[in-house]
Amino acid sequence: MLAVDPVRNPYAPGAGQRPPELAGRDRELEQFDITLERVAHGRPERSLVLSGLRGVGKTVLLNALRSRAVQRAWGTGKLEARPDQSVRVPLAQAVHAAVRDLGHRHRDQERVDHTQGVVKSFALSTTAADRSGHRWHPPMDVAAVKSRADSGDLELDLVELFSDVADLATDLGVGVAVFIDEMQDISAPDLSALCAACHEISQQGNPLIVVGAGLPHLPAALSSSKSYAERLFHYRVVDRLSRGDSDRALLIPASTEGVGYEAAALDELYRLTEGYPYFVQAYGKATWDASPATPIRQADVLEAAPLAEGELAIGFFGSRFERATPAERDYMRAMADLGSVTSDAPVLTADVAASLGRKPQSLSPARDGLIKKGLVFAEDRGVVRFTVPHFGQFLRTRRG
């Protein structure tokens, strides 16, 4: 039998780290290719929003989509939204990166400098609160363009900024794509302004799109910010992998190293991971390291499972749990106990309150704090659910 070399372990359980085989996302990639071609050819097309639980690979997919745009010589920029921070400076930074992508191929350097001057003007039109927590500063080698994207009204300024950057891309026959991770953390006023700007740019037919990724409640947040948001974006739910795609994510990387799996081993891995991409990588890595030889057996999976669970308990579950206050932890434990049949089941806030012997209104601060920290989300009115798969199971095994 061929020994399994831990040095050549192909699996990659990391936050936003692309797995060796991006299984189960072919449809999204192919549709995005069509969007890029349509926009570049002046055809109307909507921006894109990805939503799903933690650990399903939204950031990985977002980065893969950006790579597709880069391959087509588009200008691209990416930002990660943060709670309680204005989106103006991060957007300026992302758009600045997109202009740099376009600028080195543009023949009219004065036009490029003018566009960067608009970016600078947009970035400088901030309050002290807007700049708080941001280390990026606009480029110093160009002058800010006065009376362009500098009114202080985010919606108006974004329309002017996006229009000028899109015009630069039009000169080259390409487009601009701005990628936003953790989009649900954008404040409601900023989200409304962003939607309005995207709407205006779409009506003008400018080749600029926004690609956002966030938790399952992101579509509802967008709809609340602007009534037409449901028609402004293509919405794609990023979910766990099918059995076939889960096997593919394990088998294809292993085959490049001459390693195979017994059918029972794949059965066990799918039972443990339920097809959640992050778990597939975590259990795959641990199983590889525990396997003495190929083919990898079910016994190897069972031996490795506690190791994978220990890693997840510290890095995936534990780090999130430690961010919660004592009251928030009590709230989550009650959720976990109520959802004991399946750790991902939504629960009624009234049932959480009853199990804690409290009035629902008194638990609003704890619930809102958990939502703000991205640990739970409101699936519907009076209904909450964990953003992290298997989090309820983790909590039921941990007390104190």
N, C-alpha and C positions, 0 to 999 in steps of 0.2 A: 504494500500500500504506500502511496505517496504521502509524505508528511506534510502537514499544514504549517506554513511558515508565518508566525505572528508578525514578522517584519513586513510581510507583503499583504497584510490585512487590508482589503479594499474599501471597507465600509467607513462612513463619515458621519457620525452623530454629532453635529455641531449646529449652533444657532445660525441659521441662514446659510450654512455650508452646503454646497451642491453635492448631492450623492453621485457616485460614479455612474449610475444609471437613473435618469430622471423618468421613472416609469409613471404611466397613467396621466401624463399631461400633454399628450400629442395633440388632442383636440384644441386645447387652449393655444398651443404654439402655432398650429396651422391657421387658426382663425386670426391670430394676431398678425401673421404674415400677410394675410389678405387685407387686414386693416391698414397696415403700413403701405402696401401697394396702392390701395384705393386713395388714401390721403395724399400720397405723393403725386398721384395723377389728377388731383383736384376733385375727387369724388367725395360726396358727403359721408361722414362716418362719425360714430359716437366714440367718446372716451370709454375707458374700461375700469371696472371695479371688481376686485377679487375679495371674497370674504370667506371666513372659516375659522374653526377653532385653532388654538395654538398647537403647533407640532404637525400641521398638515402640509407644510411646505409653501406657505404663501410668499415668504421672503425669497425662497429659492426660485419660485416661479417668476416672481417680479424681476429678479436679477436675470433670469433666462430670457424674459421678454425684452429687457433692456439690451441684452447681447444681440438679439435679433435686429433691434433698431440700429445698433452700432454697426453691424455687418452691412447694413444698407446705407451707411454713411449719414445717418440722421444725427442731429444734435440732441444729446441726451443729458439729463441731470437727475439726481436722486436726492431725496431728503427723507428723514424719519421724523414724523411729528411727535411732539412731546406735550404732555398736559401742562396747562397754565403758561404756555409760551406762545407768543405770536408767531404766525407762520411766515411773516413778511421776510425776515432775514434768511431763514432756510430756503425759501422760494427764490430769493435773489441769488443765493449761492448755487442752487441747482441750475437756474437759468444762465448764470455766468459760465458754468461748466458747459452747457449746451452751446453757447455762443463761441466758446473756445474751440469746441469740436468743429464748428462751421467756419470759424475765422481763418484757420490756416489754409483753407482751400478757396477762400473768397478772393477775387481779384481786386476788389475795391477796399483797401485797408481803411480808408477814411469812413466808409460806411460801417465797417466792423467796429471801429473805434466809437462811432456815434452810438451804435447799439449798446456797446459796453458802457457808454456814458449814461444811457437810459437805465441800464441795470443798476449802475452806481446811484443814480438819482432815486430810483425806487428803493434801494437798500437804505439810503440815508434819511428817507422820509419816515422816520420811526420816532417813537417816544422812548424814554429811558426804560420803560417796562418792556417795550418790544425788543430792545437790545439785550435785556437781562438774560444771562446764561448762554449767550452766543459768543464764540471766539472769532468767528470769521469776520473779516473786514473787506469792503469792496476794493477793487483794484485801484492803486494809486497812480498808475501811469496814464489814466484817461480822466478827462474832466467830466463832472456830472452835467447832464443836459438839463437846463432849466426849463420849467413848465412842461415837463414830460414825465409821466408816471410818478409825480412828486406831490400830489394834492393832499396826501395823507388819508384819503379815502381808499381803502384796500381794493374795493371792487373796481372803481374807475382806474386806479393805477395799474391793476392787473390787466385790464383790457388793453391799455396802451402798451404795457410791457410785452404782453403776449403778441400783440399785433406787430410790433417792431421786430421781435425775434423771429416770428413766422415769416415776415417779409424777407429777412436775411436768408432763411432756409429756401424760400421760393426761388430766389436767385440761382440756387444750386440744384433745383429740381428735387429737393428732399423735404423732410419735415422735422419737427421738434417734438420730443416726447419727454414729459416731466413725470418721474416716478415717485410716488409718495407711499412710504411704508407707515404702518400704525396710523392710518388715516383717521381712525375713530377718535384719536386724541386731539384733533384740530378743534378749536373752540367753535361753538355754534355760529357766532358772527363771522369768523374767518371762513368757516365752511360755506356759509351762505354767499360770501363774496367770491369764493373760488368757483362755486357752481354758476353764479351769475356771469363771471368772466368767461368760463368755458362755454356757456350758452351763447354769449355775444360772439366769441371767436368762431364757434360753429356756424352761426348765422352768416358771418362774413366769409366763410369758406376758407379760412386760413389753415395752413397745414400744421396744426399744433394739437396734440392730444395730451390728456392727463391719464395716467394709469395708477390707480390707488389700490392699496391692500389693507385690510383691517379685519377686525373681529366680526362675528355674525351680525351684530346690531348696526354695522356701518350703513347698509342700505336704508335702514329706518332713519338713521341720523341724517342722511342725505335728503331723504324725502321730507323730513321735518324742516330742513333748512330752506328748501325750495320745492314748491309743488311740482315743478316740471322735471325734478331730478330723476324721476323714474324713467323719463324718456331721454334724458341727457347722457346716460351711461349704458353700456352693456354690462350686465351683472353676471358674474360667474362664481358659483359656490365651489370652493376648493375643499374637497372632502377626502376621507380615507380611501385607500387603494382597494380595488377589487382583489379577489384571491389571485387571479392571473397576474395582475400588475404587481402585487406584493411578491409573488414568486419571481417575477422577472427582475425586480429590484435586488433580489438576493442572488439569483442564478447567473445573470449576465456578468456582473463583476467577478464572481467566483470562477466562472469559466475561463476568464482571461488569465487566471493563475493556475488553471488545470485542476480546480477543485469542484466537486459536485455535492449534491445533497440527496439523502434518501427521502422518499416520499413522506415517511412518518415525521421526519425532521421538519419538513416544510409545513405539514399539518400542525405540528406543535407551535412553530413560530407564528403562524397565522392566528392560532388560538390565543397566544400571549399578546400579540401586538394589535390584533383586530384591524390590521392594514394601515394603522397610523404611521405615516412615513418616518417621523422621528424615532418611533419605537422600533420600526423595522431596522433602521440603521443601528440603533443601540443594541438590540438583541442580536443582530447579525454580527456586529463587532465582537461582542462578548462570546458568542457561540464559536466564532472562528478561533479566538484565542484559547478556548477550552478544548478544541478538537485536536486529537493527536494525529489524525490522518483522514484522507478523503476516501470514501464519501462521508460527509458529516451526518451523524446519526441523531436519532431522537434523544438518546441518552446524553449526547453532547449538549443538546439544547437544554435539557433539564438540569444538567450540571452548571451550565452558564447562567441560567435564569436568575438565581439569587445575586449574581455579580451585576447583571444588567439592572435588576431592581434596585440594588444598592446605589449604583451610579445615578439612576433616575431620581431616587429619593433625595440625593444631595443636590444635584445640579438642575434637575428639571422641576421637581415638585418642591423640594425643601427651600430653595432660594426664594420661591414665590410665597411660600407659607410664612417665612421669616419677615417678609415685608408687611404683613398684616398686624394690626393692633390686637390686643387680647379680645376686645369685643367683636372684632371682625373674624377672629379665629373661631369664637363660639358660634357665630352665624354660619360659617362654612361647615363646622362640624355638624350642626343641625341639618344643613342641606345634605351632607353626606349620609347621615343616618336616615333621612327621609327618602333618599334615592338609593337605598341599599340593593334594590333589585338590579339596577344598572347604574354605574357611577356617573353616567352622562345624562341621566334623566332630569328633565326640568322639574322644579318644585314650586309650589305656591308660597308666596311670601306670608300669607296668613297661616299656613301650616308651620313655617319656620317659627313665627311668633308664638304659636300655640305650644310648640315643643319646648320653647325656652321660657314659657310662662310669662310672656311679655305682650304688650299691645303692639300691633304692627307699626304704628307711628313712631314708637320709641326706638325701633330698630332701623329707621330710615338712615341715620348717620352711618351706621355700620354697613348697610347695604350700599349706600352711595359711595362710601369709601372703597369698597371692594370693586365696584364698577369703575371708579376712577383709576384704580390700580390695575385694572384689566384682569381681575381674577374671576369675576362673574359678569354676566350680562343679562339684561332684561329681555327675555325671549318674547314676552308679550306682557300686557298690562297685568301686574300682580303675579308674574311668573319669572323666576330667575334660574339660571343654569351656569355651571362652571364653564370657563373658557378653555380649560385644560382637560383633555381626555384622561380618564382614569384618576382624576384628582380626588373624587369621592372615595375610591378604593384606597388611595394613599392615606387619606385622613382617617379612615376607619381602622387603620393599622397603627395609627400614631395618636397618642393621647398625652396631654400635659402641655 
